Amino acid sequence: MDAIKLILPSEEYLDQVWAYRQEMRDADSSMDGCGPLRFNESAQQWLADVRSYADPATVPEGKVQATQFLSVRESDGRLVGMINVRHYFNEYLKQYGGHIGYSVRPDERRKGYAREQLRLALSYCKELGLDRVLITCNTSNEGSRRTILSAGGVYENTVHEPDRGVDLQRYWITFS
């Protein structure tokens, strides 16, 4: 695996973000950790939305403050994944979504990028002052389950998310 870094989204990466969105759609892959990307009509709208989530004064009603990161490969600047850190819970996140959502672009999977972006995001969570984080994954997503376990995730339970009709495993990672 080549080294990656987490960066905040900027105009410089919008073409790559939009290509990421299309690749995820073409692969019928969930866009976990991409913020509102699956719903946006343009990359510019997505960037405006993630910036509004980052600022406590402009977080949309019913949502929570969140930091969106792009996982960028250092050697060539390619966007390989996205990870979203929610600073606190609303009722939905407390039950189903957790503090962190992430994804890796389909042609970059199984290279260790999910594990590394999660490791980097957990450091950010510590900086936020969180003492533990909740991460959930679809019961059929073995790669995500392994990634969470490798980061010290401890299984709590499985819940059914009725809106999407999926079963989600809930894992806690506690910082020492």
C-alpha positions in Angstrom: 0.0 0.0 0.0 1.2 3.5 -0.9 1.1 6.1 1.8 -2.1 8.2 2.1 -3.0 11.3 3.8 -6.4 12.7 5.0 -7.1 16.1 3.6 -10.1 18.4 3.8 -12.1 18.7 0.5 -11.3 21.6 -1.8 -12.0 22.8 -5.3 -8.8 21.1 -6.4 -10.3 17.7 -5.9 -13.8 18.2 -7.2 -13.2 16.4 -10.5 -11.9 13.4 -8.6 -14.7 13.5 -6.1 -17.3 13.4 -9.0 -15.4 10.5 -10.7 -15.4 8.7 -7.3 -19.1 9.1 -7.1 -19.6 7.7 -10.6 -17.4 4.7 -9.9 -19.2 3.9 -6.7 -22.6 4.2 -8.5 -21.3 2.0 -11.4 -20.2 -0.6 -8.9 -23.5 -0.4 -7.0 -21.4 0.4 -3.9 -22.6 2.3 -0.9 -21.1 5.7 -0.5 -20.5 5.5 3.2 -18.3 8.2 4.5 -19.0 10.5 1.6 -21.4 12.9 3.4 -24.3 13.8 1.1 -22.4 12.9 -2.1 -25.0 10.3 -3.3 -27.7 13.0 -3.2 -25.9 16.0 -4.6 -26.4 17.1 -8.2 -22.9 18.5 -8.6 -19.5 18.3 -6.9 -19.7 22.0 -6.1 -23.0 21.4 -4.2 -21.4 18.6 -2.3 -18.4 20.8 -1.3 -20.8 23.5 -0.1 -22.8 20.9 1.9 -19.7 19.3 3.6 -18.5 22.8 4.5 -21.9 23.6 6.1 -21.6 20.4 8.2 -18.2 21.4 9.4 -19.3 24.7 10.9 -21.4 24.4 14.0 -23.2 27.6 13.0 -24.4 26.2 9.7 -25.1 22.5 10.3 -28.4 21.7 8.7 -31.3 21.1 11.1 -31.5 17.6 12.3 -27.9 16.8 11.3 -24.7 16.9 13.3 -21.3 18.6 13.0 -19.0 16.5 10.8 -15.6 16.6 9.2 -15.3 15.2 5.7 -11.9 13.9 4.7 -10.6 12.8 1.4 -8.0 9.9 1.5 -5.4 10.9 -1.1 -2.5 8.7 -2.1 0.7 10.7 -1.6 2.6 9.3 -4.6 0.2 10.5 -7.3 -2.5 12.6 -5.5 -5.3 10.1 -6.4 -8.4 10.0 -4.3 -8.6 6.5 -3.0 -11.2 6.8 -0.3 -13.4 9.0 1.8 -14.0 9.1 5.5 -16.5 11.2 7.5 -16.2 11.9 11.2 -19.3 12.9 13.1 -18.5 14.9 16.2 -21.5 13.8 18.2 -24.7 11.8 17.8 -28.3 12.5 16.8 -30.8 9.7 17.4 -30.1 8.0 14.0 -26.3 8.1 14.4 -26.6 6.8 17.9 -28.5 3.8 16.8 -27.3 3.1 13.2 -24.6 5.4 11.8 -22.0 5.9 14.4 -19.2 8.4 14.6 -17.3 7.3 11.4 -18.3 6.3 7.9 -15.9 5.4 5.2 -15.5 3.9 1.8 -12.7 3.0 -0.7 -13.0 3.4 -4.4 -13.7 0.0 -6.0 -10.4 -0.4 -7.9 -8.4 0.5 -4.8 -9.9 -2.0 -2.4 -8.0 -4.8 -0.7 -4.8 -2.7 -0.6 -5.0 -1.6 3.1 -6.4 1.9 2.4 -9.5 1.4 4.6 -7.5 0.4 7.5 -5.1 3.3 7.1 -7.7 5.9 6.7 -9.6 4.6 9.7 -6.3 4.8 11.7 -5.8 8.4 10.7 -9.4 9.3 11.4 -9.2 7.8 14.9 -6.3 10.1 15.7 -8.5 13.0 14.6 -11.3 11.7 16.9 -8.9 11.8 19.8 -8.0 15.4 18.9 -11.8 16.1 19.1 -11.7 14.8 22.7 -13.8 11.7 22.1 -12.9 8.8 24.4 -14.6 6.2 22.3 -16.2 5.9 18.9 -19.0 3.9 17.4 -18.6 2.4 13.9 -21.2 0.3 12.2 -21.1 -1.9 9.1 -23.5 -3.9 7.1 -23.5 -7.6 8.2 -22.5 -8.7 4.7 -19.5 -6.4 4.5 -16.7 -8.7 5.7 -13.9 -6.2 4.6 -15.3 -3.4 6.7 -15.8 -5.8 9.7 -12.2 -6.8 9.5 -11.1 -3.2 9.2 -13.0 -2.2 12.3 -11.7 -5.2 14.3 -8.1 -4.4 13.2 -8.6 -1.0 14.8 -9.6 -2.5 18.1 -13.4 -2.5 17.5 -15.4 -4.5 20.1 -18.7 -5.9 18.9 -21.8 -4.7 20.8 -24.8 -5.9 18.8 -26.6 -6.1 15.5 -29.5 -3.8 14.7 -31.9 -3.6 11.8 -32.0 -0.3 10.0 -35.6 -0.1 8.7 -35.2 2.7 6.1 -32.6 0.9 4.1 -33.7 -2.6 5.2 -30.2 -3.7 6.3 -28.7 -5.3 9.4 -25.8 -3.4 10.9 -23.2 -4.6 13.3 -22.2 -2.0 15.9 -18.6 -1.8 17.2 -17.0 0.4 19.8 -13.4 1.5 19.7 -12.2 2.9 23.1 -9.1 5.0 23.4 -6.8 4.3 26.3 
